[in-house]
């Protein structure tokens, strides 16, 4: 069994970026270049700390702080590494992208240094709140952290202050606030049910509640899980609670879109898994329901992606579909299913963050984001083109890239559980994903050139994105290739995370 050791790392991993957010707000207005360095330092520090936590988790350590209010086991470590890694690459990307972007309001002027200070402050707070949510062991603070990510990211969604962005931000904040309220009901009910069996403040600790979950009455347990699925499921973009997702992911600045789709959805899935799996394997009908919900989410998401012309909205709906795979894997409740679900969390974070960064590079170079307005970019943007194709192949589960390994694991898990219908739905969704991603990649990079900045109908010369944008894209593309060829590299952390979720009682 893993041993618990006291450490400062579980709170340093999120307090450091939060502290840098304060510094950016105070200093950034005086020195704009310094704020960019602080953003990189804050996210890089979190990434290094996350790697240390993951190393210790693989060696069967659980790091705790503040009377076990903070608790970093292997599952937490996996999410901390994913969030901090994508956060760091998005921070590097935003250094160039945000200075280039134009405000989409009345004046059409460059983003000012003052507004960039606001952006970077919210960016760091967004990353910090996600990390906090994955490190907390307090069931009520888990809800608070998830809601905190909503506030920080909601302000980023409407950053451009244009009509579409503000409408998307309003929809995002309203729907998620209402949805997450159900998660609050579930967390409070879980705490109340556990107080009878645990003394003092221990009834707030998720790690301790797992030990008495069998004593909670069946009706109350089912109600807790229902509230958690609706509440955290809304945040995770699970159908039919997903309507906020395509607008928010499409209208947010591209570095934020990468965080929203790449890691925020996974943080919500993490919260859902932490609460619902407390009651596994006692309530097998709930597991079946989650598998059905995952299948429905897959089909609805990819069906909506099929008819999208906006590149970012297409990627957003694809994220809905891919979350269905994760929910299906976790819902099975078997070792192989949970392992596949967690593996797909990692792979989707890499692949979808890559695709959003590539979409941002296309917008940066052309100013267009509708597929019908783009074409023939492969020759003028070869690096972006190659990265996009790698991301598209990874998301649609093509060998030898990382998405293939996690999808095959989930398919084997459903077959092993004799859920043959789920296997069929997952395979059919994969085929539709091939159609969607192949069409988008071909139309944007190899189709007939259509874009002309001067409206003359003659495509003007388009240049490759700057190095500052390519760094993150190349790193993510490389990770997709490496994990596809050598998935054993992440086996130790995935194995430990799976066991911590299933066998910690």
C-alpha positions in Angstrom: 0.0 0.0 0.0 1.2 3.6 -0.7 2.5 5.5 2.3 1.4 9.0 3.2 4.1 11.6 3.7 3.8 15.2 4.7 5.1 17.6 2.0 4.8 21.2 0.9 4.5 20.2 -2.8 0.7 19.7 -2.9 0.1 23.4 -2.0 3.1 24.9 -3.8 1.9 23.4 -7.1 -1.0 25.8 -7.2 0.0 28.6 -4.8 3.0 29.5 -6.9 1.0 30.3 -10.1 -1.6 32.0 -8.0 1.2 34.1 -6.4 2.6 35.0 -9.8 -0.9 36.0 -10.9 -0.9 38.6 -8.1 2.6 39.8 -9.2 1.6 40.1 -12.8 -1.4 42.2 -11.8 0.8 44.5 -9.7 3.9 44.7 -11.8 2.6 44.0 -15.3 1.1 47.4 -15.7 4.5 49.0 -15.2 6.6 46.5 -17.2 4.9 44.4 -19.9 7.8 42.3 -20.8 8.4 41.3 -17.1 4.8 40.0 -16.9 5.5 37.6 -19.7 8.5 36.3 -17.9 6.5 35.8 -14.7 3.8 33.9 -16.6 6.4 31.5 -17.9 8.1 31.2 -14.6 4.8 30.5 -12.8 3.7 27.8 -15.2 7.2 26.2 -15.5 7.5 26.0 -11.7 4.1 24.2 -11.4 5.2 21.8 -14.1 8.5 20.9 -12.3 6.7 20.4 -9.0 4.1 18.2 -10.8 6.8 16.0 -12.2 8.3 15.6 -8.7 4.9 14.7 -7.3 4.4 12.2 -10.1 7.9 10.6 -9.5 7.1 10.1 -5.9 3.6 8.8 -6.6 5.0 6.1 -8.9 7.2 5.1 -6.0 4.1 4.5 -3.9 4.0 7.8 -2.0 1.0 9.9 -1.2 1.9 13.5 -0.4 -0.3 15.3 2.1 -0.5 18.8 3.6 -2.6 20.9 5.9 -4.0 18.0 8.0 -4.6 16.0 4.9 -6.8 18.7 3.3 -4.4 18.4 0.4 -3.8 15.0 -1.0 -1.6 14.1 -4.0 -1.8 10.5 -5.0 -1.0 9.0 -8.4 -4.3 10.1 -9.9 -3.8 13.6 -8.7 -0.2 13.5 -10.0 -1.4 12.4 -13.4 -3.8 15.4 -13.8 -1.3 17.8 -12.2 1.3 16.9 -14.8 -1.2 17.2 -17.7 -2.6 20.5 -16.6 0.8 22.1 -15.9 2.4 20.8 -19.1 -0.4 22.2 -21.3 -0.5 25.3 -19.3 3.2 25.9 -19.8 3.0 25.3 -23.6 -0.1 27.6 -23.8 1.8 30.3 -21.9 4.7 30.1 -24.4 2.2 30.3 -27.3 0.3 33.2 -25.8 3.5 35.4 -25.7 3.3 35.8 -29.5 -0.4 35.1 -30.2 -1.9 37.6 -27.8 0.3 40.5 -28.9 -0.7 39.9 -32.5 -4.5 39.5 -31.9 -6.8 42.4 -32.6 -9.6 43.5 -30.3 -12.8 42.6 -32.1 -14.7 45.6 -30.8 -15.4 49.0 -32.2 -11.9 50.4 -32.6 -10.1 47.3 -33.9 -6.9 48.4 -32.1 -4.1 46.2 -30.9 -4.6 44.5 -27.5 -3.1 47.0 -25.1 -0.5 46.2 -22.4 -3.1 46.9 -19.8 -5.5 44.3 -21.2 -2.7 41.8 -21.6 -2.0 42.2 -17.9 -5.6 41.2 -17.3 -5.3 38.3 -19.6 -2.1 36.9 -18.0 -3.5 37.4 -14.5 -6.6 35.4 -15.4 -4.6 32.9 -17.3 -2.4 32.1 -14.2 -5.5 32.0 -11.9 -7.2 29.6 -14.3 -4.2 27.2 -14.2 -3.9 27.6 -10.5 -7.5 26.8 -9.7 -7.4 23.7 -11.9 -4.3 22.5 -10.1 -5.9 23.2 -6.8 -8.9 21.1 -7.7 -6.7 18.1 -8.4 -4.8 18.5 -5.2 -7.6 19.0 -2.7 -8.9 16.1 -0.5 -11.8 18.2 0.9 -15.1 17.3 -0.8 -16.5 20.8 -0.4 -13.3 22.5 -1.6 -13.4 20.2 -4.6 -16.7 22.0 -5.6 -15.2 25.4 -4.8 -12.1 24.7 -6.9 -14.3 23.6 -9.9 -16.4 26.7 -9.5 -13.3 28.9 -9.3 -12.1 27.6 -12.6 -15.5 28.6 -14.1 -15.1 32.2 -12.9 -11.5 32.6 -14.1 -12.1 30.9 -17.5 -15.5 32.7 -18.0 -13.8 36.0 -18.0 -11.2 34.7 -20.4 -13.9 33.5 -22.8 -15.2 37.0 -23.2 -11.8 38.6 -23.3 -12.2 40.2 -26.7 -15.3 42.1 -25.6 -17.1 41.5 -28.9 -20.8 40.4 -29.2 -20.1 36.7 -29.9 -17.5 36.5 -27.1 -19.6 38.2 -24.5 -22.6 36.1 -25.4 -20.5 32.9 -25.2 -19.1 34.0 -21.8 -22.6 34.8 -20.5 -23.9 31.4 -21.7 -20.9 29.7 -20.2 -21.1 31.3 -16.8 -24.9 30.8 -16.5 -25.1 27.2 -17.6 -22.1 26.1 -15.7 -23.1 27.9 -12.5 -26.5 26.2 -12.6 -25.0 22.9 -13.5 -22.3 22.9 -10.9 -24.9 23.8 -8.2 -26.0 20.2 -8.5 -22.4 19.1 -7.7 -22.6 21.2 -4.6 -25.8 19.4 -3.5 -24.0 16.1 -4.1 -20.9 17.1 -2.2 -22.9 18.4 0.8 -25.1 15.3 0.9 -22.0 13.1 0.8 -20.4 15.0 3.7 -23.7 14.8 5.7 -24.0 11.1 5.1 -20.4 10.5 6.2 -20.6 12.5 9.4 -22.4 9.7 11.1 -19.5 7.3 10.5 -16.5 9.6 10.7 -15.5 11.9 13.7 -14.8 15.6 13.4 -13.6 17.0 10.1 -12.7 13.6 8.7 -16.1 13.4 7.0 -14.9 16.1 4.6 -11.9 14.1 3.4 -12.5 12.1 0.3 -9.8 9.6 1.1 -11.6 8.8 4.4 -15.1 8.8 3.0 -14.1 6.0 0.7 -13.6 3.7 3.7 -17.2 4.2 5.0 -19.0 4.4 1.6 -20.5 1.0 2.1 -22.3 2.3 5.2 -24.2 5.1 3.4 -27.8 4.1 2.6 -28.4 3.1 -0.9 -31.0 5.7 -1.7 -28.7 8.5 -0.5 -25.7 7.1 -2.4 -27.7 7.0 -5.6 -28.8 10.6 -5.1 -25.2 11.7 -4.5 -24.1 10.1 -7.7 -26.9 11.6 -9.7 -26.1 15.1 -8.4 -22.4 14.5 -9.2 -23.0 13.2 -12.7 -25.2 16.2 -13.6 -23.0 18.8 -11.8 -19.5 17.7 -12.8 -20.8 16.3 -16.0 -22.0 19.7 -17.1 -18.5 21.0 -16.5 -17.0 18.1 -18.4 -19.1 18.8 -21.5 -20.9 15.4 -21.2 -24.1 15.3 -23.3 -26.8 16.5 -22.8 -25.2 19.0 -20.5 -22.8 20.3 -23.2 -24.5 23.3 -24.9 -22.1 25.9 -23.4 -19.0 24.1 -24.8 -18.8 24.9 -28.5 -19.5 28.6 -28.0 -17.0 29.0 -25.2 -14.2 27.0 -26.8 -14.7 28.7 -30.2 -14.8 32.3 -29.0 -12.1 32.2 -26.3 -8.6 33.3 -27.3 -6.8 30.3 -28.8 -4.4 29.6 -25.8 -7.5 29.6 -23.6 -9.3 27.3 -26.0 -6.4 24.8 -25.7 -6.7 24.9 -21.9 -10.5 24.6 -21.9 -10.6 21.6 -24.3 -7.3 20.2 -23.4 -7.3 20.1 -19.6 -10.3 21.8 -18.0 -12.7 19.1 -19.2 -10.4 16.5 -17.7 -10.3 18.3 -14.4 -14.1 18.0 -14.3 -13.9 14.4 -15.2 -11.4 13.9 -12.4 -13.8 15.5 -9.9 -16.6 13.3 -11.2 -14.5 10.2 -10.9 -13.3 11.0 -7.4 -16.9 11.3 -6.1 -18.7 8.5 -8.1 -16.0 5.8 -7.8 -16.3 6.1 -4.0 -19.3 3.8 -4.4 -17.8 1.3 -6.9 -18.4 -1.6 -7.3 -21.5 -1.7 -5.1 -23.8 0.1 -7.5 -23.3 -1.6 -10.9 -26.4 0.0 -12.5 -24.7 3.3 -12.2 -21.7 1.9 -14.1 -24.0 0.8 -16.9 -25.6 4.2 -16.9 -22.3 5.9 -17.3 -21.4 3.6 -20.2 -24.7 4.5 -21.9 -24.1 8.2 -21.2 -20.6 7.9 -22.7 -22.0 6.3 -25.8 -24.6 9.0 -26.2 -22.0 11.7 -25.8 -19.8 10.1 -28.4 -22.5 10.0 -31.0 -24.0 13.4 -30.4 -20.6 15.2 -30.3 -19.3 13.7 -33.5 -22.7 14.1 -35.2 -22.6 17.9 -34.5 -18.9 18.1 -35.6 -19.9 16.7 -39.0 -21.9 19.8 -39.9 -19.5 22.5 -38.6 -17.8 25.0 -40.9 -16.1 26.9 -38.1 -12.8 25.1 -37.4 -12.7 25.9 -33.7 -16.4 24.8 -33.3 -15.6 21.6 -35.1 -12.8 20.9 -32.6 -15.0 21.8 -29.7 -17.7 19.3 -30.7 -15.0 16.7 -31.3 -14.0 17.2 -27.7 -17.6 16.4 -26.6 -17.4 13.2 -28.5 -14.0 12.2 -27.1 -15.2 12.8 -23.5 -17.6 10.0 -24.2 -14.7 7.6 -24.5 -13.4 8.7 -21.2 -16.7 8.4 -19.5 -17.3 5.0 -21.0 -13.9 3.7 -19.8 -14.3 5.0 -16.3 -18.0 3.9 -16.2 -17.0 0.3 -16.8 -15.4 0.3 -13.4 -12.9 -2.4 -14.4 -9.1 -2.1 -14.2 -8.8 -2.1 -18.0 -11.7 0.3 -18.5 -10.4 2.9 -16.0 -6.8 2.5 -17.3 -8.1 3.2 -20.8 -10.2 6.1 -19.7 -7.2 7.7 -17.8 -4.9 7.0 -20.8 -7.4 8.7 -23.1 -7.5 11.7 -20.8 -3.8 12.1 -21.3 -3.9 11.4 -25.0 -6.8 13.7 -25.7 -5.2 16.5 -23.7 -2.2 16.3 -26.0 -4.0 15.9 -29.3 -6.8 18.4 -28.8 -4.5 21.0 -27.3 -2.3 20.5 -30.4 -5.2 20.9 -32.8 -6.4 24.1 -31.1 -2.9 25.6 -31.2 -2.7 24.7 -34.9 -6.1 26.3 -35.5 -4.8 29.4 -33.8 -1.7 29.5 -36.0 -4.1 29.3 -39.1 -6.1 32.3 -37.7 -2.8 34.1 -36.9 -1.6 33.8 -40.5 -4.9 34.1 -42.4 -7.3 35.9 -40.2 -10.0 33.3 -41.1 -11.3 30.3 -39.3 -14.1 29.0 -41.5 -13.1 25.9 -43.4 -15.0 27.1 -46.4 -12.7 30.2 -46.5 -9.5 28.3 -46.2 -7.5 25.9 -48.4 -4.1 25.2 -49.8 -2.2 26.2 -46.7 0.0 23.0 -46.7 2.7 24.5 -48.8 2.9 27.9 -47.1 2.5 26.5 -43.6 4.3 23.1 -43.7 5.0 22.8 -39.9 1.5 23.8 -38.9 0.2 21.4 -41.5 2.3 18.5 -40.3 1.3 19.2 -36.7 -2.4 19.4 -37.5 -2.3 16.1 -39.4 -0.5 14.4 -36.5 -3.1 15.8 -34.1 -6.0 14.8 -36.3 -4.6 11.3 -36.7 -4.1 11.0 -33.0 -7.6 12.1 -32.2 -9.2 9.7 -34.6 -7.2 6.8 -33.2 -4.9 6.0 -36.0 -1.7 3.9 -35.4 1.0 4.5 -34.5 -0.1 7.6 -32.6 -1.1 7.8 -29.0 -4.9 8.0 -29.5 -4.9 4.6 -31.1 -3.5 3.0 -27.9 -6.1 4.4 -25.5 -9.0 3.8 -27.8 -8.0 0.2 -28.4 -7.7 -0.2 -24.6 -11.2 1.1 -24.1 -12.6 -1.2 -26.9 -10.9 -4.2 -25.3 -12.3 -3.2 -21.9 -15.9 -3.0 -23.2 -15.5 -6.3 -25.0 -14.1 -7.9 -21.9 -17.1 -6.6 -19.9 -19.4 -8.2 -22.6 -20.7 -4.7 -23.5 -20.6 -5.5 -27.2 -23.1 -2.7 -28.1 -20.7 -0.2 -26.5 -17.8 -1.6 -28.5 -19.8 -1.1 -31.7 -20.8 2.4 -30.8 -17.2 3.3 -30.0 -15.9 1.8 -33.3 -18.7 3.6 -35.3 -17.8 6.9 -33.6 -14.1 6.4 -34.5 -15.1 5.9 -38.2 -17.1 9.2 -38.1 -14.2 10.9 -36.4 -11.9 9.8 -39.3 -14.4 11.4 -41.7 -14.6 14.7 -39.7 -10.9 15.1 -39.1 -9.8 14.0 -42.5 -12.2 16.5 -44.2 -11.0 19.4 -42.0 -7.3 18.6 -42.5 -7.6 18.1 -46.2 -9.9 21.2 -46.8 -7.7 23.6 -44.8 -4.3 22.5 -45.9 -4.7 20.7 -49.2 -7.9 22.0 -50.7 -8.4 24.7 -53.3 -7.0 28.0 -52.0 -9.9 30.4 -51.2 -8.7 33.0 -48.8 -7.8 36.5 -49.9 -7.2 39.3 -47.4 -8.0 42.1 -49.9 -11.3 40.5 -51.1 -10.0 40.3 -54.7 -10.5 36.6 -54.9 -6.8 36.0 -55.5 -5.1 34.3 -52.5 -2.3 36.3 -51.1 1.0 34.8 -49.9 0.6 33.4 -46.5 3.6 32.8 -44.2 4.3 30.1 -41.6 3.4 30.9 -38.0 6.2 32.4 -35.9 8.5 30.2 -33.9 6.8 31.2 -30.6 3.6 29.6 -31.9 5.4 26.5 -33.3 7.2 25.6 -30.1 4.2 24.3 -28.3 2.7 22.7 -31.4 5.9 20.7 -32.2 6.3 19.6 -28.5 2.7 18.3 -28.4 3.0 16.6 -31.8 6.2 14.9 -30.7 4.5 13.7 -27.5 1.7 12.2 -29.6 4.2 10.3 -31.7 6.4 9.1 -28.8 3.4 7.9 -26.7 2.0 6.1 -29.7 5.3 4.3 -30.4 6.3 3.8 -26.8 3.2 3.8 -24.5 5.1 2.0 -21.8 6.6 5.4 -20.9 3.4 6.4 -19.1 2.5 2.9 -17.8 3.8 3.4 -14.3 1.8 6.6 -13.6 -1.3 5.3 -15.3 -1.1 2.0 -13.5 -0.7 3.7 -10.1 -3.5 6.2 -10.9 -5.9 3.4 -11.9 -5.2 1.5 -8.7 -5.5 4.6 -6.5 -9.0 5.1 -8.0 -10.2 1.6 -7.7 -8.4 -0.1 -4.9 -7.8 2.6 -2.3 -10.6 1.5 0.0 
